[in-house]
């Protein structure tokens, strides 16, 4: 593993005047920036139509290297947008890699991004065989590697389920440690301290949404603290009012959609003091790195009586070295309601049925998808000490799912299946 300082020190300072460590979704974890922030892009498909700010263009002009963490999570479209943004900011970049500049203008963004990656960026593949995250040879070399090839052995299946294995010479303690599949909801291991608030990794957003709601209610009951619900405020746009029924029953149905369908804003957001939560959008792009996905804990809120939403929720981010003016402890940050526009017909081109939603940009952080777990070492945070992997999947789930989630942990003792 190398950080930006180690890489910079290995490069000739005169030849390489500037180095920027840029990441996709794990910026806060490695102390970098998101691609969108570094290049002055937003998430709209036509973001290149808007020129970047002069200070962003000046910064890009000094770049000699662009290091992208977890490139597998970067879409071809975004890679193309980054390339074209750099070309626009750096005059010499217009000649990079291409002799015919018209080729770039003719290529659709997705095709251009794929062209960059496969034809110009990949110089070779290096296999890293020394495991740094987890030193457990049985978990790494047998469970994870066999999941990677889709060929988990009968012996390891029996080990994971705690079933007897013929001819097994393992000690009783070792055999018990290999049993990682829970027997059911009453498995006593689920009541262990480190598994009570364990992160659950699931294959899709529907499962994440339901688990987060259920676990939030269970958390409040276990912690003996009140559970409050922040209700989203939806306002239909003109096109929606003209073509759709927007009565009370319809708006109640909208509140049941999961946050991935409504621009990261929950219809019904459960909140309890001490409950783990995650940001659903970038809140502060400064060195505080309060970016989408960053987890914290509900510290307090200001909520007027008879109002359906709090005016502000104060979230405590562990490990923070900063203290805001007017606060008494480090890592305490106010999260305010925001308004974002989501579309009922988002799969139509162009989507026109708009709904404007106001809500606190938080979700419970009891569960995440396998996609969101890529590049992370779990468990997250300091209070969460273990993870639960949901491997009860169907044929629609990608074969690599098991490998992704099983390789996130440091030890077999930190995981139940």
BELMOKA-V470331 format. One line per field, one symbol per residue. phi: phi as a letter, one per 20 degrees, with the letter a starting at -180 (. if undefined). psi: psi as a letter, one per 20 degrees, with the letter a starting at -180 (. if undefined). burial: b if it has 16 or more other ideal C-beta (glycine too) atoms within 10 Angstrom, else e. A space follows every 10 residues. Layout:
phi->???
psi->???
burial->???
This chain:
phi->.cdffffffe dffffdfbcc ecceddgffd mddfgfffdm ddeffefffd fffgffffff fefcccddel ffeeffffff ffffffffed gfffefmced ffgffeffgf fffffgfeec eeercdeede fdfcefffff edffffffem cfffffffff emefdfmfdf fffffffefd effqfegfff efgfdfdffd dcfbfffgff ffffffffff ffelcfddde efddcfffff ffdcfcefff fffffeffff eclmdffcdf cbfnffccfd bfdbefffle dgnfdbcfea bdcffmdecf fbdededfnf ddcfgnddbf mecedefcdc ddcfdfeede fceeceddaf fccgdebcef ffefndddfe mdeedbcdee deddffffff gffgffeede bffeccd
psi->pqrhghghhi qohhhnhppp oprfikghhj kaqqggghjl qajqhkhiip qrqhhgghgh hiqhqooopl hijpqhgggg ggghgghhho ghihiphpho hhgghhpqgg hgghggghhh hoirpppoio phgpjogggg ifgghhhhik lpqhghgggh ikqqppjpjq rhggghhioi pqiaijphhi iqgiigkqpp prhrhggggg gggghgghgh ghilqqpqpo pqopoqrghg hhiqplaghg hhhhiiqrhi ilkjoqgoop pqpipprqpj rpgojaihlm rpipqappgr rooqqjqiqq hqpppooqiq jqpqpiriqq jpppoqqrpq prphlhiqoq pinqpopprp mqqqkhqrrh ghipiqpqqq ahhpjrqppn jnraiipqhi gggghhjirh qhijqq.
burial->eeebeeebee eeeeeeeebb bbbbbbbbbb ebbbbbbbbb beeeeebbee ebeeebbebb eebeebebbe eebbebbbbb bbbbbbbbbe eebeeeeeee eeebeebebe ebbbbbeeee eeeeeeeeee eeebebeebb ebbbebbbee ebeeebebbb eeeeeeeeee eeeebebbbb bbeeeeeeeb eeeebbbbbb bbbbbebbbe bbbebbeebb eeeeeebbeb ebebebbeeb eeeeebeeee beebeebbbb bbbbbbbebb bbeebbbbbb bbbeeeebbb bbbbbbbbbe bebeeeeebb eebbbbbeeb eeebeeeeee bbbbbebbeb ebbbeeeeee eebbbebebb bbbbbbbbbb ebbbbbebbb beebbbbbbb bebeeeeeee bbbbbbbbbb ebebbbb
